[in-house]
């Protein structure tokens, strides 16, 4: 699971803008945002750089506390 959708909303950024920056189709970015597909670590790092956040902010932990 990832938090790309939440971070985009927090920053007021549209998926189409992110897809252009990543040079990926809107459909691919939408699949990432909807958690239907997970980006590779390389792409996740690129997304973090583009959104100017730490990569950890894009990841949801599965560890129960």
C-alpha positions in Angstrom: 0.0 0.0 0.0 1.1 3.5 -0.6 0.1 7.1 0.3 0.5 8.7 -3.0 -3.1 9.8 -3.2 -3.0 11.5 0.3 0.3 13.3 -0.5 -1.1 14.6 -3.8 -4.2 15.8 -2.1 -2.1 17.5 0.7 -0.1 19.3 -1.9 -3.0 20.1 -4.2 -1.3 18.3 -7.1 -3.2 16.5 -9.9 -2.5 13.0 -11.1 -2.1 14.3 -14.7 0.8 16.6 -13.6 2.5 13.7 -11.8 2.1 11.5 -14.8 3.7 14.1 -17.1 6.7 14.5 -14.6 7.1 10.7 -14.4 6.7 10.3 -18.2 4.1 7.6 -17.4 0.5 7.3 -18.6 -2.3 8.8 -16.6 -3.7 5.3 -16.3 -0.5 4.0 -14.7 -0.3 6.8 -12.2 -4.0 6.4 -11.4 -3.4 2.7 -10.7 -0.6 3.7 -8.3 -2.9 6.3 -6.6 -5.8 3.8 -6.3 -3.4 1.1 -5.0 -4.4 -1.2 -7.8 -0.7 -1.4 -8.7 2.5 -0.5 -6.8 5.3 1.5 -8.3 8.8 0.0 -8.4 11.2 1.3 -5.8 12.9 3.3 -8.6 9.6 5.0 -9.5 8.6 5.4 -5.9 11.9 7.2 -5.3 11.2 9.4 -8.4 7.7 10.2 -7.1 9.2 11.2 -3.7 11.7 13.5 -5.4 9.1 15.1 -7.6 6.7 15.7 -4.7 9.6 16.8 -2.5 8.9 14.4 0.3 10.8 11.7 2.1 10.1 8.3 0.4 8.9 7.1 3.8 5.9 9.4 3.6 4.7 7.5 0.5 4.7 4.1 2.2 2.1 2.6 4.5 3.4 0.3 7.1 1.8 -3.2 7.4 3.3 -3.6 10.9 0.6 -3.7 13.6 1.5 -1.7 16.7 
